């Protein structure tokens, strides 16, 4: 990308964008659809762990990419396993092997990469074991259940030297790349403020009751590294997001995406202060995180990100369920998964570029072109060493913001950070919440 202080020529940008049409100004460098420069015929064999929700999107994408095969599908839900085998079997010549315990997969040296689309508490522990076994890793966001796990994953990637990509797929969107490059080139002057939001109409999860573990579920392995608890009827599958034992709340679940875009566009790394307010306002039930949350991230050099989460109210800015606005001294850029709009300082539209991105909303299972591009970039990194659009170092920085937002919410006060290191600024209360307790014998190591 051009230096952040380079002079931006709006006329050149608008003309080039019009010619590009679909927003591929930097396709030669960044688009994973191009032919590889290294070994494009090298087959990449993957295993997909976690087959519900986002896992289904992975099952649909890997088999249709050139020289790629899903050799294993893995889940602790026997129903999901059978469905995964059938789904992949229709897309590639050979049906994948079903496995309940992913550690068996790691013993197979023919497997090049592990794709992790499990509940959050499994993301880092599984990734660490995969790296130690010599596998590359594609891990869905958030890359860890807590700040310490993100740090462990970054350290492990450096130690083993494998490719680790986080699933914040908008980083691979051609129009998003184009918009950020324009901002970096001065399209809106000096960017200093980014606002992001997420709005949904989630209902109550009720009050769970003790129940027998379903015959199709391995509850022991589902819990894995998390401290053990009895099975209740309002956790599996999706509602685990709202329990701190396994999930990380809406700010990590969906906020990660737009907060990442904001940090990317502003060129910000670690904050100096994080403030959060809100609560569980819409319902009274077992949900342990805010359904309504406003977070402010203050950075050095006069920059700020503000995120608004509305889990139970779909009324959102600009008629969009999710998106970001980047504000600068000379204009504003609106960005979402389908494209962008560039405004001047008086809110006049200078440029619009949008596509038909079916996965641009809040449906986690929707056909998602951006995920396909992100996966292709991951495979490119494995085959040729091409730069990743979201290497784990960058993914961790964005997820860390979301974890600290949860910590600030829990402490009901601002959290001060060291922007040079991404560590809490001498705050023992924050440090106590930096990691988690694990089930004995399951604690991850680097």
Order of alpha helices (4+ residues) and beta strands (2+ residues): alpha-alpha-beta-alpha-beta-alpha-beta-alpha-beta-alpha-beta-alpha-beta-alpha-beta-alpha-alpha-alpha-beta-beta-beta-beta-beta-beta-beta-alpha-alpha-beta-beta-alpha
